[in-house]
Amino acid sequence: MNDRRVRVWDLPTRLFHWALLACIVGSLVSVKIGGDAIAWHFRFGFAILTLVSFRVIWGFIGSRYARFASFPPNPIAALRYLGGRSEPTPGHNPLGAFSVYALLAALAFQAGSGLFANDSIMWDGPLKRLISSDTSDLITTLHRLNRFVVIGLIALHLGAILFYSRIKKETLVAPMVAGDREYPAGVPLPEAADDSAGLRLRALIVLIACAVAVAYTVTQVR
């Protein structure tokens, strides 16, 4: 029996996806609890900033389908995809591409603005002292409003997963767990993504560099 499975998502991309999900949940839960849990809200925010930084870099040097070049934002292609007039894609489809870019932008703003925000009581972002109190208050307001943008984008993402599962009979979760996408007989197999030890080592180096950069940024004025 021929193997119709093709590696689409490399291990670093998959780990990024699930680690980001865990950090977002932790961030939302900790800010909801409040009090001393806000310290964890900041930690999750730093982790999100690290992960988003990693994903941006990985979008240029990662494996085939993790690269931004494989799913450029294209409104015409997205409309064609919505109308069922485009071919299936191994990685992100044209509509999913917009979801990825929107989420990365919203999360980058959320984590970045948190560095300058305050809660008006006892917690300040690590870079708040670099700006005026009025500017910090404005950023704090935007930070709180953008939270709903992030939640909305996540809801749309989950809705798309449900739509694909129920209507199109295609699971998007399994490939992001195992890395492989299965293709039916008769469908040409796309080129597999690289998921070698060398690529994983490259990802680890990038992640460490991002973590060091974020750690330096949040501690330089303390």
C-alpha positions as CSV (number, residue, x, y, z in Angstrom):
1,M,0.0,0.0,0.0
2,N,1.4,3.4,-1.0
3,D,1.9,6.0,1.7
4,R,-0.1,9.0,0.8
5,R,1.1,11.1,3.7
6,V,3.2,14.2,3.1
7,R,5.1,16.2,5.7
8,V,3.6,19.7,5.6
9,W,4.4,21.3,9.0
10,D,7.9,21.0,10.5
11,L,8.3,20.3,14.2
12,P,9.3,23.9,15.1
13,T,6.2,25.3,13.4
14,R,4.0,22.8,15.3
15,L,5.6,23.5,18.6
16,F,5.3,27.2,18.0
17,H,1.5,26.8,17.3
18,W,0.7,24.9,20.5
19,A,3.1,26.9,22.7
20,L,1.5,30.1,21.5
21,L,-2.0,28.7,22.2
22,A,-0.9,27.8,25.8
23,C,0.6,31.2,26.4
24,I,-2.5,33.0,25.1
25,V,-4.8,31.0,27.4
26,G,-2.4,31.6,30.3
27,S,-2.3,35.3,29.6
28,L,-6.1,35.6,29.4
29,V,-6.7,33.5,32.6
30,S,-4.0,35.3,34.6
31,V,-5.3,38.8,33.8
32,K,-8.8,37.6,34.6
33,I,-7.7,36.4,38.1
34,G,-5.8,39.7,38.7
35,G,-3.8,40.4,41.9
36,D,-0.5,38.6,42.1
37,A,-1.5,36.6,39.0
38,I,-0.7,39.7,36.9
39,A,3.0,38.7,37.3
40,W,2.2,35.6,35.3
41,H,0.3,37.8,32.8
42,F,3.5,39.6,32.1
43,R,5.5,36.4,31.9
44,F,3.1,35.0,29.4
45,G,3.2,38.2,27.4
46,F,7.0,38.0,27.3
47,A,6.7,34.5,26.0
48,I,4.2,35.5,23.4
49,L,6.5,38.3,22.2
50,T,9.4,35.7,22.0
51,L,7.2,33.3,20.0
52,V,5.8,35.9,17.6
53,S,9.4,37.2,17.0
54,F,10.5,33.6,16.3
55,R,7.6,33.0,13.9
56,V,8.3,36.2,11.9
57,I,11.9,35.1,11.4
58,W,10.8,31.5,10.7
59,G,8.6,32.9,8.0
60,F,11.7,33.7,6.0
61,I,14.1,30.9,6.9
62,G,11.8,28.0,7.9
63,S,10.6,25.1,5.9
64,R,8.7,25.4,2.6
65,Y,5.2,25.8,3.9
66,A,6.1,27.8,7.0
67,R,7.6,30.6,4.8
68,F,5.5,33.7,4.1
69,A,6.4,33.3,0.4
70,S,4.3,30.2,0.3
71,F,1.1,32.0,1.5
72,P,1.4,35.7,0.5
73,P,-1.7,37.9,1.3
74,N,-3.7,37.9,-1.8
75,P,-7.3,39.2,-1.7
76,I,-8.2,37.9,-5.2
77,A,-6.9,34.5,-4.3
78,A,-8.9,34.6,-1.1
79,L,-12.1,35.5,-2.9
80,R,-11.5,32.7,-5.4
81,Y,-10.9,30.3,-2.6
82,L,-14.2,31.3,-0.9
83,G,-16.0,30.7,-4.2
84,G,-14.4,27.2,-4.5
85,R,-12.5,28.3,-7.6
86,S,-8.9,27.6,-6.4
87,E,-6.8,24.5,-6.1
88,P,-6.1,23.0,-2.6
89,T,-2.8,24.1,-1.1
90,P,-0.6,21.9,1.1
91,G,0.1,24.7,3.7
92,H,-2.1,27.7,4.5
93,N,-4.8,28.4,2.0
94,P,-5.3,32.0,0.7
95,L,-8.0,32.6,3.3
96,G,-6.0,31.1,6.1
97,A,-3.1,33.3,5.1
98,F,-5.0,36.4,6.2
99,S,-5.8,34.8,9.5
100,V,-2.1,34.1,10.1
101,Y,-1.0,37.6,9.3
102,A,-3.8,39.2,11.3
103,L,-3.1,37.1,14.4
104,L,0.6,37.7,14.2
105,A,0.0,41.5,13.9
106,A,-2.6,41.6,16.7
107,L,-0.4,39.5,19.0
108,A,2.7,41.5,18.3
109,F,0.8,44.7,19.2
110,Q,-0.7,43.1,22.3
111,A,2.6,41.8,23.7
112,G,4.5,44.9,22.6
113,S,2.0,47.4,24.0
114,G,2.0,45.5,27.3
115,L,5.6,46.5,27.8
116,F,4.4,50.1,28.2
117,A,1.1,49.5,29.9
118,N,0.0,49.9,33.5
119,D,-3.0,48.9,35.7
120,S,-3.1,52.2,37.6
121,I,-2.5,50.4,40.9
122,M,0.6,48.4,41.4
123,W,1.7,46.8,38.0
124,D,3.6,48.6,35.3
125,G,5.1,47.3,32.1
126,P,8.9,47.0,32.2
127,L,9.3,49.9,29.7
128,K,6.7,52.2,31.1
129,R,9.2,54.6,32.6
130,L,10.5,55.3,29.1
131,I,7.3,57.2,28.2
132,S,4.9,59.7,29.9
133,S,2.0,58.6,32.1
134,D,-0.5,59.9,29.6
135,T,1.1,57.9,26.7
136,S,1.2,54.8,28.9
137,D,-2.5,55.3,29.7
138,L,-3.3,55.6,26.0
139,I,-1.3,52.5,25.2
140,T,-3.0,50.7,28.1
141,T,-6.5,51.5,26.7
142,L,-5.4,50.2,23.3
143,H,-3.9,47.1,24.9
144,R,-7.2,46.3,26.6
145,L,-9.2,47.0,23.4
146,N,-6.9,44.9,21.3
147,R,-7.5,41.9,23.6
148,F,-11.0,41.6,22.0
149,V,-9.5,41.7,18.5
150,V,-7.2,38.8,19.5
151,I,-10.2,36.9,21.0
152,G,-12.2,37.6,17.9
153,L,-9.5,36.4,15.5
154,I,-9.1,33.2,17.6
155,A,-12.9,32.6,17.5
156,L,-12.8,33.0,13.7
157,H,-9.9,30.6,13.6
158,L,-11.7,28.0,15.6
159,G,-14.8,28.5,13.5
160,A,-12.8,27.8,10.3
161,I,-11.5,24.6,11.9
162,L,-15.0,23.5,12.7
163,F,-16.2,24.5,9.2
164,Y,-13.5,22.4,7.5
165,S,-14.2,19.5,9.8
166,R,-18.0,19.4,9.5
167,I,-18.6,20.8,6.0
168,K,-15.5,20.1,3.9
169,K,-14.6,16.9,5.8
170,E,-11.0,18.0,6.2
171,T,-9.2,18.1,9.5
172,L,-6.7,21.0,10.1
173,V,-5.8,19.9,13.6
174,A,-4.2,16.5,12.8
175,P,-1.5,17.9,10.5
176,M,-0.6,20.5,13.0
177,V,-0.1,17.7,15.6
178,A,1.6,15.0,13.5
179,G,3.0,17.2,10.8
180,D,1.7,15.1,7.9
181,R,-1.3,15.6,5.6
182,E,-2.9,12.6,4.0
183,Y,-3.9,12.8,0.3
184,P,-6.4,10.5,-1.4
185,A,-5.4,8.3,-4.3
186,G,-5.3,10.1,-7.6
187,V,-4.3,13.4,-6.1
188,P,-0.7,14.5,-7.0
189,L,1.5,14.6,-3.9
190,P,3.1,18.0,-3.2
191,E,6.7,18.3,-2.3
192,A,7.3,17.5,1.4
193,A,8.6,20.1,3.8
194,D,12.0,19.8,5.3
195,D,11.9,18.6,8.9
196,S,15.4,17.5,9.4
197,A,17.6,17.7,12.5
198,G,19.5,20.6,10.9
199,L,16.3,22.6,10.4
200,R,15.3,21.9,14.0
201,L,18.7,23.0,15.2
202,R,18.3,26.2,13.2
203,A,14.9,26.8,14.8
204,L,16.3,26.3,18.3
205,I,19.1,28.8,17.7
206,V,16.5,31.4,16.4
207,L,14.2,30.8,19.4
208,I,17.1,31.2,21.9
209,A,18.2,34.4,20.1
210,C,14.6,35.8,20.3
211,A,14.3,34.9,24.0
212,V,17.6,36.6,24.8
213,A,16.5,39.7,22.8
214,V,13.2,39.9,24.7
215,A,14.8,39.3,28.0
216,Y,17.3,42.1,27.4
217,T,14.6,44.4,26.3
218,V,12.4,43.9,29.4
219,T,15.3,44.2,31.8
220,Q,17.4,47.0,30.3
221,V,15.8,49.7,32.3
222,R,15.4,47.9,35.6
